[in-house]
Amino acid sequence: MTILANVAVVLHREESPHLEELGPSLAREVLPVVLMEIEGAELNTRMSVQACRFLNALTRALGGDPEILPLKDTAFSAVSLAKRVGQLRHAALAKEADECMAALEMI
């Protein structure tokens, strides 16, 4: 998950067209797993941090793409849960979840 998050963050930061090109298939194939990792924040906070990083970069790169819109409510719910876990016991998770929620609110 860390490698996936790092690649997505770098591609987004550099405004690479690759993330936008791969984004729809990533949303379809990988996002369900990412959301499961975010929802599992109580079991593995570090994995949830990386999953939030990935979701944040993907959301910012794709915006309102049709592949990501149907998952917005599910993603927002998962990130909200992770944020609560982060506020209780993992500051980095709380921060990443906040940033992820802001990205989701923009679409």
N, C-alpha and C positions, 0 to 999 in steps of 0.2 A: 504494500500500500504506500509505503514511503517513496519508493521509486516512482510509482504512478503519480503521486502528488507532486514530487519534485519536477518531473517532466512537464506536467500540466501547468505548474506555476511558472516555470521558465518560458515555456512556449507562449503563455498568456502575456507575461511581462515583456517579452520581445516582440509582441504583436505578430507572431508567426502565423501564417495562414494554415499551417498544418493542424493546429488545434481546431480551427473552424471547420476544416475539411473532415477531420476524423471525429469531431464532436458528436454529430448525430449517431454514428455507429457506437461511439463510447456511451452515449446516453442510453441507447437501446440495450447494449450488451453488458456494460460494466456498472452502470448506475444502480441497478437493483442490488448488486453486491455491496457497493459503496454505502447505500442507504442502510443495509443490514449492519454494516460495521459501525455506522453512526448510531443506530438504535442500540447497539451493544455497548454503549459507553460505560455502563456500570461494570461490565465484565472486563473491558480493555480500553482504558481511557486513551492510551497512546495511539492505538489503532484508530480510534474515533477522531483524534486530532488530525491524523493524516487523511482520513476519509473526508473530513470537513475542508481541509486544504484543497483536496482534489475537486470537491463539489463547488467550492467557491470559485476556483479558476475556470472550471467548465461552465458554470453559470454565467460568469462575467464574459467569457468568450462567445457563448452561444446566444445569450440574451433570451429573446422570445422564440427560439427555434421550436417548431412543432414537436420535436422529439423530447424536449425537456419540459414543456408546459404541462403535459398530463401528470407529470411526477412532482409538480411544484408543491401541492398540498401535502403529499406524503413526505417530501423532503423537508418542508417547513416543520412538520410535526416531529420528524426524527431529530432535526437540528435543535428544536426547542427542548426536547428531552436531554440531548447531549449538553446543552447549555446549562440546564439545571444541575446535571451531574458535575459539570465543570465548576460551577459556582460553589458547590459543596466541597470539592476535593481536588480540582486540577485547573489552575489558572490558565494554562495554555489552551485547554479545551474550551473554557469559557470565552476566551478571546477569539479563537478560531470560529466557534459557533456564532458569536456576535457578528463577525465579518461575513460569515456565510448567510446568516439571516438577512443582513443588509443587501447582499447580492440577490437573494431570492425575492426580496421585496421590490427590487427594481424591475423585475420582469412581469 
